[in-house]
Amino acid sequence: MRINKNDVVVVLCGRSRGKRTKVISVNRKTGKVTLEGVNVVKRHVRKSKHNPRGGRLSIEKPISGSNVQIICPKCDRPTRVGVRFDEAGTKFRVCKKCNADISRISPQKTIKAKTTAAPKSTN
């Protein structure tokens, strides 16, 4: 999944289909994303120390990452995301429609010199 926190996405299916919103959190293990104002459910809570008034809380629940698509910041259209490496070895997320860089994934790779260790003697 190539969706990150704070990406702007569009919802592809469900009650909020077509809505553009921001990603709050990403759970890569389950493949789910939590979005602002999408899949909001009411949660009834009792009075407690943490919530002295009690009542009904609105909570945003996660939805599947396959139900959202990233919006490219340059062409402002929903797009698939690819990966590209530049000459220095830096990894970028790339828009498949306009080929623009969306964001940097990892810094450039540093090549470590291999050290040759002396063979151990077995006595």
FENPERA-V231726 format. One record per backbone hydrogen bond with DSSP energy under -0.5 kcal/mol. NH is the residue of the N-H (numbers start at 1). CO is the residue of the C=O. If there is no record, write none. Layout:
{{NH:CO} {NH:CO}}
//
This chain:
{{6:23} {7:4} {9:7} {9:21} {10:69} {11:19} {12:67} {13:67} {17:14} {18:11} {19:16} {21:9} {23:7} {24:34} {25:34} {27:32} {28:26} {31:27} {32:27} {33:63} {34:25} {36:22} {38:35} {41:59} {43:57} {45:43} {45:55} {48:51} {55:45} {57:43} {59:41} {59:57} {61:39} {61:59} {63:33} {65:31} {67:64} {68:65} {69:10} {70:79} {71:8} {72:70} {72:77} {76:72} {79:70} {82:94} {84:92} {86:90} {89:86} {91:106} {92:84} {93:103} {94:82} {95:100} {96:80} {99:95} {102:93} {103:93} {105:91} {106:91} {112:110} {117:115} {123:121}}
//
